Amino acid sequence: MNARATHRRSIEQALDAAFKKFNKLEVIGSHTRGTAIRYHSDVDYLAVLGRDDVMRGGSVIQSSTVLTNVRKALAERFKNTEMRGDGPSVVVKFQGGDDAVDVVPGYYRGPTGNDGYPMYAIPDGNGGWLDTSPQRHGKYLKERDKASGHKLFRVVRLLKAWKHSRTSNIPFLSFHVELLLASEGTCDGIKSYAVCMRDAFRLLRDRGGRALNDPLGISGRIPIVYTDVKGRSLANHAAHAAEHADAALRAEDLGDLDEAFRQWRIVFNDEYPARR
């Protein structure tokens, strides 16, 4: 059994011991859609709890309380492993963070509309709960990626590389960005990846960190960040990136590929391949 499988089994055992109605641990997120990037994308697990595990006195308790209980259960099991809260999840930094996983607690809410996909409530990052359907959202995103000529997921991976190109990561939640680009058709049609990236930066700049209405109507408002400060930071970074992406495209149109590469290296903070 490899390390990841061992960690998963240990997480399951810890949650099973702490929550009477613990149901399962399911992989969700970028690793199920092909938008994960090496060294930076943690494996996301949905820990499906029973309703009894999230209720007190006949009412659902705050998600922050459930996150605290999950963290306590995992800390009891992994006494020498660093962990922290991060929005809707508890991050467990196995191997010093090289094999980190995000554990997102949730409970079953019922099927989605007429198509019958399972829907769960997960923490919304502010103490409340947010409905989501990883399978239904995943289906939609894969359909939109196909409609874009499979550019959508590649552009998402490039945006994640941009996010991690600074010492302090550029703040954004990738699920929001994937749904945003998909619903706006940013990568549709005959477009180069450079144009898709420029258009994505413009979109992030112009939205100013605002939440997104779920195009499927399942999750309501989906945040891209959890604070106004981070929203402004994202908009500023996106404005800077859009400016230099524009400059790169102008240089490319003029046949000055050296200048185009120089501008893209500014966008990616020198984490962009040099022209050979």
C-alpha positions as a printed Julia matrix, in Angstrom:
276×3 Matrix{Float64}:
   0.0    0.0     0.0
   1.49   3.39   -1.0
   1.73   6.4     1.33
  -1.36   8.13   -0.05
  -3.52   5.03    0.39
  -2.13   4.55    3.91
  -2.93   8.16    4.81
  -6.44   7.83    3.43
  -7.09   4.69    5.43
  -5.78   6.36    8.6
  -8.02   9.4     8.05
 -11.01   7.1     7.6
 -10.19   5.29   10.82
  -9.8    8.56   12.75
 -13.13   9.92   11.53
 -14.91   6.62   12.05
 -13.79   6.62   15.67
 -14.86  10.23   16.27
 -18.16  10.42   14.39
 -20.85   7.79   14.99
 -22.42   8.17   11.54
 -19.29   8.7     9.46
 -20.11   7.34    6.0
 -17.18   7.61    3.62
 -14.16   9.56    2.41
 -14.47  10.56   -1.25
 -11.91  12.23   -3.52
 -13.23  15.5    -4.93
 -11.76  18.63   -6.49
  -9.04  19.22   -9.04
  -7.6   15.69   -8.91
 -10.91  14.32  -10.25
 -11.1   16.86  -13.09
  -7.54  17.01  -14.35
  -6.9   20.57  -13.15
  -4.39  19.72  -10.41
  -0.82  20.93  -10.81
   2.25  19.15   -9.52
   3.71  20.22   -6.17
   0.86  22.63   -5.4
  -2.53  20.89   -5.61
  -3.47  19.03   -2.44
  -5.73  16.01   -2.67
  -9.23  17.04   -1.56
 -11.35  14.57    0.4
 -15.03  14.97    1.18
 -15.67  13.38    4.57
 -19.36  12.46    4.48
 -20.79  12.58    7.99
 -24.25  11.6     9.14
 -26.86  14.21   10.07
 -26.58  13.16   13.71
 -22.91  14.19   13.59
 -23.76  17.78   12.63
 -26.89  18.36   14.72
 -27.55  19.5    18.29
 -31.0   19.97   19.75
 -32.69  19.3    16.43
 -30.69  21.94   14.51
 -27.6   21.8    12.33
 -24.66  23.32   14.19
 -22.22  25.82   12.73
 -19.79  24.37   10.24
 -16.91  25.94   12.17
 -17.77  23.67   15.08
 -17.74  20.61   12.83
 -14.38  21.69   11.39
 -13.01  22.0    14.92
 -14.26  18.5    15.75
 -12.71  17.08   12.57
  -9.41  18.76   13.34
  -9.42  17.37   16.89
 -10.09  13.87   15.59
  -7.27  14.08   13.07
  -4.85  15.68   15.56
  -5.5   12.81   17.96
  -4.55  10.34   15.24
  -1.64  12.27   13.69
   0.0   13.75   16.78
   3.24  14.77   15.04
   1.73  16.05   11.8
   1.14  19.76   11.19
  -2.39  20.74   10.3
  -4.38  23.94    9.92
  -7.8   25.2     8.96
  -8.24  26.58    5.47
 -11.74  27.82    4.59
 -13.98  24.75    4.29
 -11.26  22.21    5.08
  -8.7   20.91    7.51
  -5.31  20.66    5.83
  -3.16  17.75    7.0
   0.46  18.29    5.99
   1.8   14.78    5.6
   5.52  14.62    4.89
   5.98  18.25    5.82
   3.41  19.37    3.28
   4.81  17.45    0.31
   1.83  15.08    0.49
  -0.81  17.38    2.0
  -4.5   16.57    1.92
  -7.55  18.77    2.51
 -10.36  17.14    4.47
 -13.73  18.81    3.82
 -16.54  17.66    6.14
 -20.05  17.5     4.76
 -23.39  15.79    5.11
 -25.86  14.45    2.55
 -28.67  16.86    1.64
 -30.49  14.87   -1.02
 -30.45  14.59   -4.82
 -29.95  17.51   -7.2
 -33.1   18.5    -9.06
 -34.28  15.99  -11.63
 -30.89  14.47  -12.47
 -30.43  12.77   -9.11
 -26.79  13.54   -8.38
 -25.91  13.5    -4.67
 -25.81  16.92   -3.03
 -23.91  17.71    0.16
 -23.64  20.65    2.52
 -20.02  21.67    3.21
 -18.55  24.58    5.22
 -18.84  27.93    3.47
 -15.73  29.37    5.13
 -17.73  31.69    7.39
 -19.4   29.29    9.82
 -22.38  28.46    7.63
 -23.02  25.74    5.1
 -22.85  25.67    1.29
 -24.63  23.12   -0.89
 -22.48  21.42   -3.5
 -22.57  18.41   -5.8
 -19.05  17.38   -6.77
 -20.29  14.86   -9.34
 -22.76  17.24  -11.0
 -20.34  20.16  -11.02
 -17.63  17.85  -12.35
 -19.88  16.71  -15.18
 -20.67  20.31  -16.14
 -17.02  21.36  -16.09
 -15.91  18.4   -18.19
 -18.64  19.21  -20.72
 -17.5   22.83  -20.88
 -13.86  21.74  -21.23
 -14.8   19.55  -24.18
 -16.8   22.42  -25.74
 -13.72  24.65  -25.46
 -11.58  22.19  -27.41
 -10.06  21.11  -24.08
  -8.5   24.54  -23.54
 -10.48  25.29  -20.37
  -8.7   22.9   -18.02
  -5.28  23.78  -19.46
  -5.93  27.48  -18.89
  -7.04  26.71  -15.33
  -3.72  24.92  -14.74
  -1.85  27.94  -16.12
  -3.78  30.23  -13.79
  -2.84  28.0   -10.88
   0.82  28.24  -11.94
   0.38  32.04  -11.93
  -1.19  31.84   -8.47
   1.82  30.01   -7.09
   4.46  32.1    -8.9
   4.72  34.59   -6.02
   6.29  34.11   -2.6
   2.84  34.83   -1.16
   0.33  32.99   -3.31
  -2.17  35.08   -5.27
  -5.46  34.44   -3.46
  -8.26  32.66   -5.29
 -10.3   29.49   -4.96
  -9.84  27.36   -8.06
 -13.37  25.92   -8.0
 -14.76  29.44   -8.45
 -12.31  30.18  -11.28
 -13.18  26.95  -13.1
 -16.92  27.69  -12.92
 -16.35  31.34  -13.85
 -14.34  30.59  -17.01
 -16.74  27.79  -17.94
 -19.89  29.9   -17.56
 -18.37  32.93  -19.31
 -17.07  30.87  -22.24
 -13.64  32.44  -21.8
 -11.88  29.6   -23.59
 -14.52  28.9   -26.25
 -13.99  29.45  -29.94
 -10.84  29.88  -32.0
  -8.47  31.45  -29.48
  -4.83  30.98  -28.59
  -3.94  30.11  -25.01
  -2.34  33.56  -24.73
  -5.65  35.24  -25.59
  -7.54  32.96  -23.18
  -5.13  33.89  -20.4
  -5.4   37.61  -21.15
  -9.2   37.37  -21.15
  -9.15  35.42  -17.88
  -6.97  38.07  -16.22
  -9.32  40.82  -17.45
 -12.3   38.93  -16.07
 -10.69  38.48  -12.65
  -9.66  42.14  -12.63
 -13.1   43.44  -13.54
 -14.97  41.24  -11.04
 -12.94  42.62   -8.16
 -13.16  39.52   -5.99
 -16.95  39.17   -6.15
 -18.66  35.85   -5.49
 -20.16  33.94   -8.41
 -23.72  32.75   -8.84
 -23.45  29.0    -9.38
 -24.37  28.45  -13.06
 -26.08  25.2   -12.03
 -28.06  26.84   -9.24
 -26.85  24.32   -6.65
 -24.44  26.28   -4.49
 -25.91  29.76   -4.58
 -23.07  32.28   -4.26
 -19.6   30.75   -4.59
 -16.76  32.84   -3.12
 -13.45  33.34   -4.86
 -11.82  34.59   -1.62
 -12.96  34.79    1.99
 -12.03  38.42    2.8
 -12.33  41.81    1.09
  -8.6   42.35    1.5
  -7.86  39.2    -0.47
 -10.42  40.22   -3.09
  -8.63  43.52   -3.65
  -5.28  41.75   -3.75
  -6.55  39.36   -6.43
  -7.97  42.22   -8.52
  -4.67  44.12   -8.33
  -2.62  41.08   -9.31
  -5.02  40.33  -12.17
  -4.81  43.94  -13.42
  -1.02  43.72  -13.46
  -1.14  40.38  -15.29
  -3.7   41.64  -17.84
  -1.53  44.67  -18.64
   1.54  42.55  -19.37
  -0.47  39.87  -21.19
  -1.76  42.64  -23.48
   1.81  43.79  -24.05
   2.88  40.22  -24.84
   0.11  39.83  -27.41
   1.0   43.15  -29.07
   4.64  42.1   -29.29
   3.63  38.75  -30.76
   1.5   40.52  -33.4
   4.56  42.59  -34.35
   6.71  39.48  -34.62
   8.83  40.4   -31.59
   8.8   37.05  -29.82
  11.66  37.96  -27.5
   9.57  40.83  -26.1
   6.48  38.6   -25.93
   8.4   36.07  -23.84
   9.78  38.86  -21.63
   6.26  40.09  -20.9
   5.01  36.6   -20.06
   7.96  36.15  -17.71
   6.79  39.3   -15.89
   3.29  37.81  -15.59
   4.67  34.59  -14.13
   7.36  36.26  -12.0
  10.17  34.64  -14.03
   8.56  31.23  -13.55
   7.98  31.03  -17.3
  10.15  29.09  -19.76
  12.81  31.16  -21.46
  12.74  31.29  -25.24
  15.26  28.86  -26.71
